[in-house]
Amino acid sequence: MVPGDVYCVIPTFTPESTLLDLAAGLSSQCPVLVVDDASPCTSDGLLRQVEALPGVGVIKHSTNAGIGRGLNDGLTVARDAGCAWLLTVDQDTDVPAGYVTALIEAARRLSAGEVPLGALGAGSVTIAGASMRYPGHALDCQGTNVASTEEIVQSGTLWNINAITAFGGFNETFGMDAVDAHACLSLREAGLVVATVADLEINHRIGSAQPVTIKGRNPVFLTGHSPERRTLMVRNRLALFPSEFRQSPRHAFRTLRRVLINQAAGLMVETDKLSKARGSLRGLIPSRKR
C-alpha cells in the first residue's frame, strides 16, 4: 500500500459484480471510497459486499446527480484524510496490480524535477480491444517516461487534490460527459501540467462500444449512447470550446472533430437514428441551468 499519499474513489451506477474485484484490488494499494449515484435497490447486496472489504467505504446517494458529485465526495474524503492525490477509477475499468504505486512514483519524480503536476494518468487506454494513446510532448525529467498532454480520461487518473480544490472541485453540472475535460482545462489554465506515463495501461469497458479507425488515427468509438446522453456530449463540448480555444486552438478543434465524427458515425450505423439525431441537435442549444 502507498502510505498516506493517495485515496481512490470509484463512482458507480448499477454496478456489475466485477466491482468487487476492482475494489479489492485497489484497496490493497490505497484506501478506497465507492460512491453510488442512486442505483436501484437491486444493487444494494453488491454494495454491502463491497463495503465489507477491508479499506473500502461506501456512500449511496438517494438521488441521481452524475459523476461529478461522486468525484467530489472522494475529493472531500481524501482531503480530510490528509492525502495529496486522488485516484479516480470508473466501475468498468481494469487496473493492473501495482498501478497505483507506479503512478505515485512517477508523480514523485516529476515533483522532484519541479514539474507543476496537476494530473497524471495511463499513457494507453484500451477499449473494446483498440488502444487509444494521447498526443503529447515528452517531459524532460530524468527517470520518467512521461509526456504532457492537454486532456486525459478521469478513469485511472491521479489528481492533485490542492489544485482541484482551488478551482472548486469537479464540475457537477456536466452530468456524465466531459467532467474530466473540464478539470484538465482548469488545471492548464492554472499553469499546471496534465501528463501520462507511457508504459502504464488500463482497460476500459464502455457497454457494447465498437472502435472505428479513420486514416490510422486514434479510434473513434461507437457507443450506442441514448439521445439524452448525446445531447450532453455535444452541449458540454461546445460549452468548453471557447476556453479550450484560448488554451490550445489545435486541441479545441481536435476534440470538436472527435465529437462530431462520433456523432455522425453513430447515426450512420446505430439503431434509432432519428431520436439520436434529435438528441445531438439538442446539444447545440445551451442548457438553461447555467
Buried (B, 14 or more C-beta within 10 A) or exposed (E): EBEEBBBBBBBBBEBEEBBBEBBBBBBBBBBBBBBBBEBEEEBEEBBEBBBEBEBBBBBBBEEEBBBBBBBBBBBBBBBEEEBBBBBBBBBBBBBBEEBBBBBBBBBBBBBEBEBEBBBBBBBBBBBBEBBBBBEBEEBEBEEBBBBBBBBBBBBBBBBBBEBBBEBEBBBBBBBBBBBBBBBBBBBBEBEBBBBBBBEBBBBBBBEEBBBBEEEEEBBBBBBBBEBBBBBBBBBBBBBBBEBBBEBBEEBBEBBBEBBBBBBEBBBEEBEEEEEBBEBBBBBEEEBEEE
